[in-house]
Structure formats: C-alpha cells, structure tokens
Amino acid sequence: MAGVLNFSQYLGGPDAVNCEQVFPSSQQTLQYNFAQNVQNWIFEVEAQTLVVDTITFDRTTGLPNFANSTIIGYFPNQVISTSSNIVVVNQTAGIVNITLPAYMYTGPILADARKNVPITVVSVAWTTPGSNVGYVINPTANSHRWAFINCWEPGIIPDDPTIVNTTTTHYTAVL
C-alpha cells in the first residue's frame, strides 16, 4: 500500500537509531560527549511507545529485524523532564549525562517477545544557541533516536498490549 511505512522505514534504518532490548524497569544514563562548550544549549527528551505486530531476530547476531514489522497501535507521547534527567557534567568539554527513566512503558507485555511488541522510541534533541550572521541568529538543532524493545519481566502484566484494560494502566492504546 503506497504511503504506509513499515516499522523499519519509520525508524530510518539501523544507522539512524540505536536499538536495544530492555525490561520496562530498566533505567539508564547515556553520556554524550559533544566535545565543545554546551553553554546555553537547550535539550529535549520525548518518548512514545508504539506496538508492532511482529519482530524477527537474526539468528547469528541476535539483532532485531523490523523489515516485516507494522505499527498496529501507539500510546500517548511523553515529555521526559529535562530538569531532573539532564545533567551537564562538564560544560566546557561538552559532557552531558541524560537519564532515561524506568517505566516509560507501563502496560502489559506478552511473554512471547515476537508478537504485538511494545517498543518505546526516545528522541534526545538539542539546539545550540547558534551564531550571528548579520542580524540573524542561526541555531542548530540535532537529535538521536533510541528504540527500546520492551521485554516481559516478573511484575509486568502478562497480556496483550493491544487490548489494554485502562483500570490496570494509565495509558490507553490507540489502534
């Protein structure tokens, strides 16, 4: 069908996004080294969980293959607090720690790991203050994307994320 992207096309291919398989309870801190002064830079972090119908994995590398994956649902976008999750470690050297909080996805997960899989896509974006060109200030914006394949773990409701009971989770799937 023309105009419809599969999940691999949406992500932009393996060179455009970092992909990991995680437990929803996982929290991690990413350290960015911009190798320049980050004074007055503006950071934004957003996350949205998408549900794909199927995922296959390469038998040799274990990496996910999204070539035949189709987005079948999604949850509302979340803005991740920059005041508590972004720490400039060294402003002059450009070292910035960005913490991705646990439980960006809180709904049910099938223990199958290959069917109706919730994948949280996180965008880490930054805008530099730019330079003056005449009377115009030209800021520069850039971003990285991360895709976190949510895996079932004890404590997570073992159920289909496409059939969300809104009494057990505060996100509602839009299918």
C-alpha positions in Angstrom: 0.0 0.0 0.0 1.6 3.3 -1.1 2.3 5.8 1.7 2.3 3.3 4.6 5.7 2.8 6.3 6.7 -0.4 8.0 8.5 0.0 11.3 11.9 -0.3 9.8 11.2 2.5 7.4 9.8 4.6 10.2 12.9 4.2 12.2 15.1 5.1 9.2 17.2 2.0 9.1 19.9 0.7 11.5 22.2 3.7 11.0 19.6 6.2 12.1 18.7 4.8 15.5 20.2 2.8 18.4 18.1 -0.2 19.3 18.1 -2.3 22.5 16.0 -4.9 24.1 15.2 -3.8 27.7 13.0 -4.6 30.7 10.5 -1.8 31.4 12.0 -1.4 34.9 15.4 -0.6 33.3 16.8 2.9 33.8 19.9 4.0 32.1 22.1 7.1 31.8 23.6 7.9 28.4 26.7 10.1 28.4 27.0 12.4 25.4 30.4 14.0 24.6 29.8 16.9 22.4 33.5 17.9 22.6 32.6 21.6 22.7 31.1 24.1 25.1 27.4 23.4 25.7 26.6 26.7 27.5 23.0 27.8 26.6 22.2 24.6 24.8 18.6 23.5 25.0 17.8 19.8 25.5 14.6 18.0 25.0 13.7 14.3 25.6 10.5 12.7 24.5 9.2 9.1 24.4 6.4 7.3 22.7 5.6 3.6 22.8 4.5 2.0 19.5 3.1 -1.5 19.2 4.4 -3.6 16.2 2.7 -6.7 15.1 5.8 -9.0 14.8 9.5 -8.9 15.2 12.1 -11.4 14.0 15.6 -11.7 15.3 18.8 -12.5 13.4 19.9 -16.0 14.5 23.6 -15.1 14.3 23.7 -11.6 15.8 20.5 -11.6 17.8 19.7 -8.2 16.4 16.0 -7.4 15.7 14.8 -7.3 12.1 11.9 -4.9 11.5 11.6 -5.5 7.8 8.2 -7.1 8.1 7.0 -5.2 11.2 4.0 -2.9 11.0 2.9 -0.4 13.6 -0.6 -1.5 14.8 -1.0 0.8 17.7 0.5 3.5 19.9 0.4 5.2 23.3 0.4 8.9 24.0 3.7 10.9 23.7 5.6 11.6 26.9 7.9 14.5 27.6 10.7 13.5 29.9 11.7 16.1 32.4 15.0 17.8 31.5 15.4 19.4 34.9 15.8 16.0 36.7 17.1 13.8 33.8 19.8 16.0 32.1 23.0 16.8 34.0 25.7 18.8 32.4 28.8 17.2 33.9 31.4 19.4 32.2 30.0 22.4 30.3 33.3 23.4 28.7 34.1 19.9 27.5 30.5 19.2 26.5 29.9 16.2 28.7 26.2 15.7 29.3 24.5 12.8 31.2 21.0 12.1 30.0 19.0 9.7 32.2 16.2 7.7 30.6 13.8 6.8 33.4 12.4 3.4 34.2 8.8 2.6 33.2 8.5 4.7 30.1 6.0 2.0 29.2 3.8 0.7 31.9 1.3 -1.5 30.1 1.0 -5.3 29.6 3.5 -7.3 27.6 3.1 -10.7 26.0 5.8 -13.1 27.2 6.3 -14.1 23.5 8.6 -11.2 22.7 7.8 -11.5 19.0 4.1 -10.7 18.7 2.4 -7.3 19.5 5.6 -5.9 20.9 5.6 -2.5 22.6 8.7 -0.5 21.5 9.4 2.8 23.2 11.1 5.3 20.8 13.0 8.0 22.6 14.2 11.2 20.9 17.1 13.1 22.5 17.3 16.5 20.9 19.5 19.5 21.4 19.6 23.0 20.0 22.7 25.1 20.1 22.4 28.9 20.5 23.8 29.5 17.0 26.0 32.2 15.6 25.1 35.7 14.5 25.1 36.1 10.7 24.3 39.8 10.1 21.2 40.3 12.2 20.0 36.7 12.0 20.8 34.1 14.7 21.2 30.6 13.2 20.6 28.0 15.9 21.5 24.4 15.1 19.2 21.5 16.0 20.0 17.8 16.1 18.7 14.7 17.6 19.3 11.0 18.3 16.7 8.3 18.5 16.7 5.2 20.6 14.3 2.3 20.2 13.7 0.1 23.3 12.0 -3.2 22.7 10.1 -3.8 25.9 10.5 -7.4 27.2 8.3 -9.2 29.7 9.7 -9.4 33.3 8.1 -10.5 36.6 5.9 -7.8 37.9 4.7 -6.8 34.4 1.1 -7.8 33.5 1.5 -10.7 31.0 -1.2 -9.7 28.5 -1.6 -8.3 25.0 -0.7 -4.6 24.8 -3.3 -4.1 22.0 -6.1 -5.0 24.5 -5.4 -2.6 27.3 -7.6 -2.6 30.4 -7.5 1.1 31.5 -8.0 0.1 35.1 -4.6 -1.5 35.3 -2.6 1.0 33.4 -2.8 4.8 32.8 -2.1 4.6 29.1 -4.7 3.7 26.5 -3.6 2.2 23.2 -5.0 3.8 20.1 -5.4 1.1 17.5 
